[in-house]
Amino acid sequence: MSGSELKRILEDIVREKGGKIWVARRIGRRISYLNGLKAGEEMFESSKILHDDGEYVIFAEGIAEDEWVKKKITEFMNLLKNGR
């Protein structure tokens, strides 16, 4: 897994849609944010969950979920979990 490739996907989403996006990992009942896996500027809005598979959670502010965003998140998750 390449951290720069993961970061690039998040930056692509923010560049296209605006807002902020970041990634966390569940550790038991806690959620720990993954250092470096975020893009965009704080918008001081309520965050929403774009993806939650029980292990990883992707949060966003100001990003509307559409088919393009879903495709990019799927690409991100495949790279994160499988290295491809």
C-alpha positions, 0 to 999 in steps of 0.5 A: 500500500502506498500512502501517497496513492491513498492521499492522492485519491482523497485529494482528488475527491476534495479537488473535485467536490470541495470540503474535507475528508479523513479516514479512521480505523476502529479499534474495539469500540474506539475510533482512531484517526489515521495520521496523514489520511486526510485532505481539504480544509475544515468547514466547521460543519457537521461531519457525515460518514461516507463509508463504514465497513466495521474496520475503517470509517471515512468521514467528510464535511461538505462533500455530497455523496454521488456515484463518482465519490462512491467510485473513488472511495471504492478505489481507496478502500481496495488500495488500503485493504488489498494494495491494489 
